[in-house]
């Protein structure tokens, strides 16, 4: 089977799936407990998820709108994720000499669309 035969290869997909699962679980835990520290942890894991695959930013925003009951906790969650991603966005702006928030893929970076 491919999963067994290719288990020795080092690719990004298994790491992405682990981070995505951890983000989902941390958001569920934060929603269940309603403690600020759980929302901070969920924001950290979700920020890492965004750094792995930038389209996760859309899901993080949807999570904050749909699953988090209070506005202040949703803001904590999103703010922590944004703070984790901010250094990479600053680095991209310096390296590319243009505003590139997460990636140079066209649909996530309006500057690259012709």
C-alpha positions in Angstrom: 0.0 0.0 0.0 1.2 3.5 -0.7 0.9 4.7 2.9 3.2 1.9 4.0 5.6 2.0 1.1 6.0 5.7 1.2 6.1 6.1 5.0 9.9 6.8 4.9 9.6 9.8 2.7 9.6 13.2 4.3 6.9 15.4 2.9 4.9 18.4 4.1 1.4 16.8 4.0 1.7 14.7 7.2 2.9 17.7 9.1 0.2 19.9 7.7 -2.4 17.3 8.6 -1.1 17.1 12.2 -1.1 20.9 12.6 -4.6 21.1 11.1 -5.9 18.5 13.5 -4.2 20.2 16.4 -5.7 23.5 15.4 -9.2 21.9 15.2 -8.8 20.2 18.6 -7.4 23.3 20.3 -10.3 25.4 19.0 -12.8 22.8 20.3 -11.0 22.7 23.6 -11.0 26.5 23.9 -14.7 26.6 23.1 -15.5 23.9 25.7 -13.4 25.4 28.5 -13.9 29.2 27.8 -10.6 30.0 29.4 -8.5 32.7 27.8 -5.3 30.7 27.9 -7.0 28.0 25.8 -7.9 30.6 23.2 -4.3 31.8 23.2 -3.1 28.3 22.7 -5.6 27.8 19.9 -4.4 31.0 18.3 -0.8 29.8 18.5 -1.6 26.5 16.9 -3.8 28.1 14.3 -1.0 30.6 13.5 1.4 27.7 12.8 -1.3 26.2 10.6 -1.5 29.4 8.6 2.3 29.4 8.2 2.1 25.8 6.8 -0.7 26.6 4.4 -1.9 30.1 3.9 -5.4 29.1 3.0 -5.9 28.1 6.6 -6.2 31.9 7.3 -9.7 31.7 5.8 -10.6 28.8 8.1 -9.2 30.6 11.1 -11.5 33.5 10.4 -14.5 31.2 9.9 -13.7 29.5 13.2 -13.6 32.8 15.0 -17.0 33.8 13.6 -18.8 30.5 13.9 -17.4 28.5 16.9 -16.3 31.1 19.4 -19.2 32.5 21.3 -17.9 35.8 22.7 -16.3 38.6 20.7 -13.5 39.2 23.1 -12.4 35.6 23.0 -12.7 35.5 19.2 -10.5 38.6 19.0 -7.9 37.0 21.3 -7.8 33.9 19.1 -7.4 35.8 15.9 -5.0 38.4 17.4 -2.6 35.6 18.6 -2.7 33.9 15.2 -2.0 37.2 13.4 0.9 38.0 15.8 2.4 34.7 15.1 2.2 35.2 11.3 3.2 38.9 11.4 7.0 38.4 11.4 6.7 36.3 8.2 4.6 39.0 6.5 7.2 41.6 7.4 10.0 39.4 6.1 8.0 38.9 2.8 7.5 42.7 2.5 11.3 43.3 2.9 12.4 40.4 0.6 9.9 41.1 -2.2 9.8 44.8 -1.8 6.1 44.7 -1.9 3.2 43.8 0.4 3.0 40.0 0.3 1.1 38.9 3.5 1.5 35.2 3.3 2.4 33.8 -0.1 3.0 34.7 -3.7 0.1 32.5 -4.9 -2.2 34.6 -7.0 -5.5 34.1 -5.2 -4.0 34.9 -1.8 -1.9 37.8 -3.0 -3.8 40.5 -4.9 -0.6 42.1 -6.1 0.4 39.1 -8.2 -2.8 38.8 -10.1 -2.6 40.4 -13.6 
